[in-house]
């Protein structure tokens, strides 16, 4: 089973190398890497190009940029039916893709999945915060499954049938994608192992409680009104979207 690892970047020079290093160290080697950059103005491209000889890596820099657009563009370039979206500030344990492949082989009816998240941090607050996020995913998985954009797997058939990521959505495009695939009848799974490791840079940027206050209204909006397509709730992932006011 070959996997397509899809990564989007915009000014990720301090993070994307760690992800690519972790891909080199994977015990499971049957994968390609497709990276779509949003015209970074830092040294992201310089870092990324340094990995071309070590990975089956294809790099694209389209004229347009944006989280959902870049993810959709990456999916369109995949040569496999197994799409694995990773945020650029994540890190994979060496057996991550092996465990993912083993699960998919053992559960061939799985169309989409994600995994529990673990922050790269020793702070108790950070661990508790994302333990709560994992519990949220567990509590909602049977009736409206979701995924934090750090890691999403889906079969290309499911992805294409719902039109991929909705580029009109301003926040929560990851949850909306899973919701629409679920409504279309595709099967979801939530894995506790392997966990996806990710940077806590947003917590550092906004402060722990500031980040919570920032996320709560968006979660409430999503549950009450649905997809977030209002400019009033813009969010920040890397440097893709405007920072908080």
C-alpha positions as CSV (number, residue, x, y, z in Angstrom):
1,X,0.0,0.0,0.0
2,X,1.5,3.3,-1.1
3,X,0.6,6.5,0.8
4,X,0.6,10.1,-0.4
5,X,1.9,12.4,2.3
6,X,0.5,15.9,1.6
7,X,2.0,19.0,3.2
8,X,1.2,22.7,2.7
9,X,3.6,25.5,3.8
10,X,3.7,29.2,4.1
11,X,6.8,30.6,5.9
12,X,7.5,27.3,7.8
13,X,11.3,27.4,7.7
14,X,11.6,26.6,11.5
15,X,9.2,23.7,11.4
16,X,8.9,21.8,8.1
17,X,12.4,20.4,8.3
18,X,11.5,18.6,11.5
19,X,8.5,17.0,9.7
20,X,10.6,16.0,6.7
21,X,13.3,14.6,9.0
22,X,10.7,12.4,10.7
23,X,9.5,11.2,7.3
24,X,13.1,10.1,6.4
25,X,13.2,8.1,9.6
26,X,9.9,6.2,8.9
27,X,10.2,2.4,9.1
28,X,7.5,2.3,6.4
29,X,9.0,3.5,3.2
30,X,6.2,3.1,0.6
31,X,5.1,6.7,0.3
32,X,5.5,9.8,-1.8
33,X,5.6,13.4,-0.4
34,X,3.8,16.2,-2.2
35,X,4.5,19.7,-0.8
36,X,2.5,22.8,-1.9
37,X,4.0,26.1,-0.9
38,X,2.0,29.4,-0.7
39,X,4.9,31.6,-2.0
40,X,6.9,31.7,1.3
41,X,9.0,34.8,1.8
42,X,11.4,33.1,4.3
43,X,13.7,30.2,3.8
44,X,11.0,27.5,3.6
45,X,11.8,26.6,0.0
46,X,15.6,26.5,0.7
47,X,14.9,24.0,3.6
48,X,12.5,21.9,1.6
49,X,14.7,21.6,-1.5
50,X,17.4,20.2,0.7
51,X,15.3,17.0,1.1
52,X,14.7,16.2,-2.6
53,X,17.5,13.6,-2.7
54,X,16.3,11.9,0.5
55,X,12.6,11.6,-0.2
56,X,10.3,10.9,-3.1
57,X,9.4,14.6,-2.9
58,X,7.5,16.7,-5.4
59,X,7.3,20.5,-4.8
60,X,4.7,22.8,-6.2
61,X,4.3,26.6,-5.9
62,X,1.0,27.6,-7.5
63,X,-0.1,31.1,-8.1
64,X,-2.9,30.9,-5.6
65,X,-2.6,30.2,-1.9
66,X,-4.7,29.3,1.1
67,X,-5.1,26.3,3.4
68,X,-8.0,24.6,1.6
69,X,-6.8,25.5,-1.9
70,X,-3.3,24.2,-1.2
71,X,-4.6,21.0,0.3
72,X,-6.9,20.4,-2.7
73,X,-4.0,21.2,-5.1
74,X,-1.8,18.7,-3.3
75,X,-4.5,16.0,-3.5
76,X,-4.8,16.6,-7.2
77,X,-1.2,15.7,-7.6
78,X,-1.3,12.5,-5.6
79,X,-0.6,9.3,-7.4
80,X,-2.3,7.1,-4.9
81,X,-5.7,6.6,-3.4
82,X,-4.4,7.1,0.1
83,X,-4.3,10.8,1.1
84,X,-2.4,11.7,4.3
85,X,-2.6,15.4,5.1
86,X,-0.2,16.7,7.7
87,X,0.4,20.2,9.1
88,X,3.9,21.5,8.5
89,X,4.6,21.8,12.3
90,X,3.9,18.2,13.1
91,X,6.4,15.4,13.8
92,X,5.9,11.7,13.1
93,X,7.2,9.0,15.4
94,X,9.3,6.5,13.3
95,X,6.5,3.9,13.2
96,X,3.6,6.3,12.5
97,X,3.1,5.3,8.8
98,X,3.7,1.6,9.6
99,X,0.9,1.7,12.2
100,X,-1.3,3.6,9.8
101,X,-0.7,1.2,7.0
102,X,-1.3,-1.8,9.2
103,X,-4.6,-0.4,10.5
104,X,-5.8,0.3,7.0
105,X,-4.8,-3.2,5.8
106,X,-6.7,-4.7,8.7
107,X,-9.7,-2.4,8.3
108,X,-10.2,-2.1,4.5
109,X,-13.6,-0.5,4.8
110,X,-12.1,2.6,6.5
111,X,-12.5,5.6,4.2
112,X,-11.3,8.4,6.5
113,X,-9.5,8.6,9.9
114,X,-7.5,10.8,12.2
115,X,-5.6,10.2,15.4
116,X,-5.3,11.6,18.9
117,X,-3.1,14.6,19.2
118,X,-0.1,15.1,21.6
119,X,1.6,18.5,22.0
120,X,5.4,18.7,21.8
121,X,5.4,20.2,25.3
122,X,6.1,19.2,28.9
123,X,3.6,21.7,30.3
124,X,0.7,20.1,32.1
125,X,-1.8,22.7,30.8
126,X,-0.9,21.8,27.2
127,X,-1.3,18.1,27.8
128,X,-4.6,18.7,29.6
129,X,-5.9,21.0,26.8
130,X,-5.3,18.5,24.1
131,X,-6.4,15.6,26.1
132,X,-9.7,17.5,26.3
133,X,-9.6,17.9,22.5
134,X,-9.1,14.2,22.1
135,X,-12.0,13.5,24.4
136,X,-14.1,15.8,22.2
137,X,-13.2,13.8,19.1
138,X,-14.1,10.6,21.0
139,X,-17.5,12.0,22.2
140,X,-18.6,13.1,18.7
141,X,-17.1,10.4,16.5
142,X,-20.3,8.4,16.1
143,X,-22.7,11.2,15.0
144,X,-20.5,14.0,13.6
145,X,-16.9,12.8,13.3
146,X,-14.2,15.4,13.1
147,X,-10.5,15.9,12.7
148,X,-7.9,18.4,13.8
149,X,-6.0,19.5,10.7
150,X,-2.7,18.2,12.2
151,X,-3.4,14.9,10.5
152,X,-6.2,13.6,8.2
153,X,-6.3,10.4,6.2
154,X,-8.9,9.8,3.6
155,X,-9.3,7.7,0.5
156,X,-9.2,9.8,-2.7
157,X,-12.6,8.5,-3.8
158,X,-14.2,9.9,-0.6
159,X,-12.3,13.1,-0.9
160,X,-13.3,13.7,-4.5
161,X,-16.9,12.8,-4.0
162,X,-17.4,15.6,-1.5
163,X,-15.3,18.0,-3.6
164,X,-12.4,18.1,-1.2
165,X,-11.9,21.0,1.2
166,X,-14.4,23.7,0.9
167,X,-12.4,26.8,-0.1
168,X,-15.1,29.1,1.1
169,X,-14.8,28.0,4.7
170,X,-12.8,30.4,6.8
171,X,-12.3,28.1,9.8
172,X,-12.8,24.5,10.6
173,X,-12.4,23.2,7.1
174,X,-10.9,20.0,8.6
175,X,-14.1,19.2,10.6
176,X,-16.3,20.1,7.7
177,X,-14.5,17.8,5.4
178,X,-15.0,14.8,7.7
179,X,-18.6,15.8,8.3
180,X,-19.5,15.8,4.6
181,X,-17.7,12.5,4.0
182,X,-19.6,11.0,6.9
183,X,-22.9,12.3,5.5
184,X,-22.0,10.8,2.2
185,X,-21.8,7.4,3.8
186,X,-18.1,6.9,4.2
187,X,-16.6,5.1,7.2
188,X,-14.6,7.0,9.9
189,X,-12.1,5.8,12.5
190,X,-10.3,7.6,15.3
191,X,-7.0,6.1,16.4
192,X,-5.5,6.4,19.8
193,X,-2.2,5.1,18.5
194,X,-0.2,6.3,16.7
195,X,-0.6,9.8,18.1
196,X,0.4,12.9,16.0
197,X,2.9,15.2,17.6
198,X,2.6,18.9,16.9
199,X,4.1,22.2,17.9
200,X,2.5,24.4,20.5
201,X,3.5,27.6,18.8
202,X,-0.1,28.9,18.7
203,X,-0.3,28.5,22.4
204,X,2.9,30.4,22.8
205,X,1.8,33.1,20.4
206,X,-1.6,33.8,21.9
207,X,-1.1,32.6,25.5
208,X,-2.8,29.5,26.9
209,X,-6.1,31.1,28.0
210,X,-6.1,33.5,25.1
211,X,-6.0,30.5,22.7
212,X,-8.9,28.8,24.6
213,X,-11.0,32.0,24.4
214,X,-10.1,32.2,20.7
215,X,-11.3,28.6,20.0
216,X,-14.5,28.4,22.1
217,X,-16.6,30.9,20.1
218,X,-15.6,29.1,16.9
219,X,-16.6,25.8,18.2
220,X,-19.9,27.2,19.4
221,X,-20.5,28.8,16.0
222,X,-19.8,25.5,14.2
223,X,-22.3,23.6,16.3
224,X,-25.0,26.3,16.2
225,X,-24.7,27.6,12.7
226,X,-22.5,25.1,10.8
227,X,-19.6,25.8,8.5
228,X,-17.7,29.0,9.3
229,X,-17.8,31.2,6.2
230,X,-17.8,34.6,7.9
231,X,-14.8,36.8,7.8
232,X,-15.5,37.8,11.4
233,X,-14.0,34.5,12.6
234,X,-10.8,34.4,10.7
235,X,-8.1,32.3,12.2
236,X,-4.3,31.7,12.0
237,X,-2.4,28.6,10.9
238,X,1.2,29.5,10.4
239,X,1.0,32.7,8.4
240,X,-1.8,31.6,6.1
241,X,-4.6,33.8,7.7
242,X,-4.6,37.1,9.5
243,X,-3.6,37.0,13.2
244,X,-6.1,37.5,16.0
245,X,-7.1,41.1,16.7
